[in-house]
Amino acid sequence: MLGQFCVYIYVIIEFQKKKHSRDGSLSVNKLYIKEVNEYPGGKPGPWKQIWRNKVPTKVKCFSWLVVRRACSTHEKLKSRGFKIASWCSLCNETEETNNHLFLHCKVTTQLWNLFLGLTHTEWIMPEHTADLLSCWISRGGRKSKKKWWSIIPSCIWWCIWKERNSRCYDNKANSIEKVKWNCLTTFYFWCKEEGIEDIAQILDFIGTL
């Protein structure tokens, strides 16, 4: 319900920005198809995967924002007219953009490599978060593995966002080992909450930390 509400609010905001279509009309349905159901390039967005994911509702909403590149990153704030000096609070090496923070930052990359290493999966990181989510589920292997495989992107994004906010607003920075631990334990907790039992590989790894 909360996810649908967020989509509705997004549609209303975008609706107010748009002019009518060539036939002189503009409906919420047309706007949804154009602005929400598709992402840049005109391809269908991976939205069903987000809302069906076995994660808390607030994390589903957050993942939707990540894929839409609508999180309040420095990139998004600058696009709204804010004058800020942009930097990535995790690596301090480049500007903070949606794709950098959630995919390509060297801190975030270590989380991706952590899970990919656990599953012995070879992966080439795409440019955009929507592209990653669109092809992620197809690499999940057997059906039982797909139950927890689909949780990984949302878990990484959620933990990275919390760490980013902690550094930006509380001036508290965890070590990379602590960030990894937080991500793994969050992942394991979500799996247990949803009754996903086929995560022995993750549990064994946590036990070695």
C-alpha positions as CSV (number, residue, x, y, z in Angstrom):
1,M,0.0,0.0,0.0
2,L,2.8,2.4,0.9
3,G,4.6,1.6,-2.3
4,Q,1.5,2.4,-4.4
5,F,1.1,5.6,-2.5
6,C,4.7,6.6,-3.3
7,V,4.2,5.9,-7.0
8,Y,0.9,7.9,-6.9
9,I,2.7,10.9,-5.4
10,Y,5.5,10.7,-7.9
11,V,2.9,10.6,-10.8
12,I,1.0,13.6,-9.4
13,I,4.3,15.6,-9.2
14,E,5.3,14.7,-12.7
15,F,1.7,15.3,-13.9
16,Q,1.9,18.9,-12.8
17,K,5.1,19.4,-14.8
18,K,3.8,18.1,-18.1
19,K,1.9,19.7,-20.9
20,H,-0.9,17.9,-22.7
21,S,-0.2,15.3,-25.4
22,R,-0.8,15.9,-29.1
23,D,-4.4,14.9,-28.9
24,G,-5.0,17.6,-26.3
25,S,-5.3,15.3,-23.3
26,L,-3.2,14.2,-20.5
27,S,-4.2,11.4,-18.2
28,V,-2.5,9.9,-15.1
29,N,-2.5,6.5,-17.0
30,K,-0.6,8.0,-20.0
31,L,1.9,9.7,-17.6
32,Y,2.4,6.5,-15.7
33,I,3.2,4.5,-18.9
34,K,5.6,7.3,-20.1
35,E,7.3,8.4,-16.9
36,V,7.0,5.6,-14.4
37,N,6.5,2.3,-16.2
38,E,9.5,3.0,-18.4
39,Y,13.0,4.1,-17.6
40,P,15.5,6.1,-19.8
41,G,15.8,4.5,-23.2
42,G,12.1,3.6,-23.4
43,K,12.6,0.1,-22.0
44,P,10.1,-1.3,-19.5
45,G,11.3,-0.8,-16.0
46,P,11.8,-3.8,-13.6
47,W,9.1,-2.6,-11.3
48,K,7.3,-5.8,-10.7
49,Q,10.5,-7.3,-9.3
50,I,10.8,-4.5,-6.8
51,W,7.3,-4.8,-5.4
52,R,7.4,-8.6,-5.2
53,N,10.7,-8.6,-3.4
54,K,10.9,-10.1,0.0
55,V,12.1,-7.0,1.9
56,P,10.4,-4.5,4.2
57,T,7.9,-2.2,2.4
58,K,9.9,0.9,3.1
59,V,12.9,-0.8,1.5
60,K,10.8,-1.6,-1.6
61,C,9.9,2.1,-1.8
62,F,13.5,3.1,-1.4
63,S,14.7,0.6,-4.1
64,W,12.1,2.1,-6.4
65,L,13.6,5.5,-5.9
66,V,17.1,4.2,-6.5
67,V,16.2,2.6,-9.8
68,R,14.3,5.8,-10.8
69,R,17.4,7.8,-9.8
70,A,15.1,9.8,-7.6
71,C,17.0,9.5,-4.2
72,S,18.2,12.8,-2.7
73,T,21.8,12.3,-3.8
74,H,23.9,15.4,-4.6
75,E,23.2,14.7,-8.2
76,K,19.4,14.9,-7.6
77,L,19.7,18.0,-5.4
78,K,21.8,19.8,-8.0
79,S,19.2,19.0,-10.7
80,R,16.6,20.8,-8.4
81,G,18.7,23.9,-8.3
82,F,20.6,23.4,-5.0
83,K,24.1,24.9,-5.0
84,I,26.3,22.3,-3.3
85,A,29.8,21.0,-3.4
86,S,29.3,17.4,-4.4
87,W,31.5,14.6,-3.2
88,C,31.0,10.9,-2.4
89,S,31.1,10.6,1.4
90,L,32.2,6.9,1.1
91,C,35.2,7.2,-1.1
92,N,35.8,11.0,-1.3
93,E,37.1,10.5,-4.8
94,T,34.4,11.9,-7.1
95,E,31.0,13.5,-7.2
96,E,28.0,11.7,-5.6
97,T,25.7,10.5,-8.3
98,N,23.0,7.8,-8.1
99,N,25.0,5.3,-10.2
100,H,28.3,6.0,-8.5
101,L,26.9,5.7,-5.0
102,F,24.9,2.5,-5.5
103,L,27.0,0.7,-8.1
104,H,30.5,2.0,-8.8
105,C,31.9,3.5,-5.5
106,K,34.8,1.4,-4.3
107,V,33.1,0.9,-0.9
108,T,29.9,-0.2,-2.6
109,T,31.8,-2.4,-5.0
110,Q,33.2,-4.4,-2.0
111,L,29.7,-5.2,-0.9
112,W,28.8,-6.4,-4.4
113,N,32.0,-8.5,-4.6
114,L,31.2,-9.9,-1.2
115,F,27.9,-11.5,-2.3
116,L,29.1,-12.3,-5.8
117,G,32.1,-14.1,-4.2
118,L,29.8,-16.1,-1.9
119,T,27.8,-17.3,-4.8
120,H,30.8,-17.7,-7.1
121,T,29.1,-15.5,-9.7
122,E,31.0,-13.6,-12.4
123,W,29.5,-10.2,-13.0
124,I,30.1,-7.0,-15.0
125,M,28.6,-4.0,-13.4
126,P,26.2,-2.1,-15.7
127,E,26.1,1.7,-15.9
128,H,22.7,2.2,-14.3
129,T,20.8,0.8,-11.3
130,A,17.8,0.0,-13.5
131,D,19.9,-2.0,-15.9
132,L,21.4,-4.0,-13.0
133,L,18.0,-4.9,-11.5
134,S,16.6,-5.9,-14.9
135,C,19.3,-8.5,-15.5
136,W,20.0,-9.5,-11.8
137,I,17.1,-11.9,-11.3
138,S,18.0,-14.0,-14.4
139,R,21.3,-14.9,-12.8
140,G,19.7,-16.2,-9.6
141,G,20.1,-19.9,-10.5
142,R,17.8,-22.5,-9.1
143,K,14.3,-21.5,-7.8
144,S,15.2,-21.8,-4.1
145,K,18.2,-19.5,-4.6
146,K,16.1,-16.9,-6.4
147,K,14.1,-16.3,-3.2
148,W,17.1,-14.7,-1.5
149,W,19.1,-13.7,-4.6
150,S,16.6,-11.1,-5.5
151,I,17.0,-9.5,-2.0
152,I,20.7,-8.7,-2.5
153,P,20.5,-5.4,-4.5
154,S,18.0,-3.8,-2.1
155,C,20.0,-4.9,0.9
156,I,23.2,-3.4,-0.5
157,W,21.5,-0.2,-1.5
158,W,19.7,0.2,1.9
159,C,22.9,-0.4,3.9
160,I,25.0,1.9,1.7
161,W,22.4,4.7,2.0
162,K,22.3,4.3,5.8
163,E,26.1,4.5,5.9
164,R,26.2,7.5,3.6
165,N,23.6,9.3,5.8
166,S,25.5,8.4,9.0
167,R,28.7,10.0,7.5
168,C,26.9,13.0,6.1
169,Y,24.7,14.0,9.0
170,D,26.1,12.3,12.1
171,N,29.8,12.5,11.2
172,K,30.1,8.8,12.1
173,A,31.9,6.5,9.7
174,N,32.0,2.7,10.1
175,S,35.0,0.7,8.9
176,I,34.5,-1.3,5.7
177,E,34.5,-4.5,7.8
178,K,31.6,-3.1,9.9
179,V,29.7,-2.0,6.7
180,K,30.0,-5.6,5.4
181,W,28.9,-7.0,8.7
182,N,25.8,-4.7,8.8
183,C,24.9,-5.7,5.2
184,L,25.3,-9.4,5.8
185,T,23.3,-9.4,9.1
186,T,20.6,-7.2,7.6
187,F,20.3,-9.6,4.6
188,Y,20.2,-12.7,6.9
189,F,17.5,-11.0,9.2
190,W,15.3,-10.2,6.2
191,C,15.6,-13.8,4.9
192,K,14.7,-15.2,8.3
193,E,11.7,-12.8,8.6
194,E,10.4,-14.1,5.2
195,G,11.0,-17.7,6.1
196,I,13.7,-18.2,3.5
197,E,15.7,-21.1,4.8
198,D,18.1,-21.8,1.9
199,I,20.8,-19.4,3.1
200,A,23.2,-21.8,4.8
201,Q,26.1,-20.4,2.6
202,I,25.5,-16.9,4.0
203,L,25.1,-18.2,7.6
204,D,28.4,-20.2,7.4
205,F,30.2,-17.1,6.1
206,I,28.8,-14.9,8.9
207,G,30.1,-17.5,11.4
208,T,33.6,-17.0,10.2
209,L,33.7,-13.3,10.7
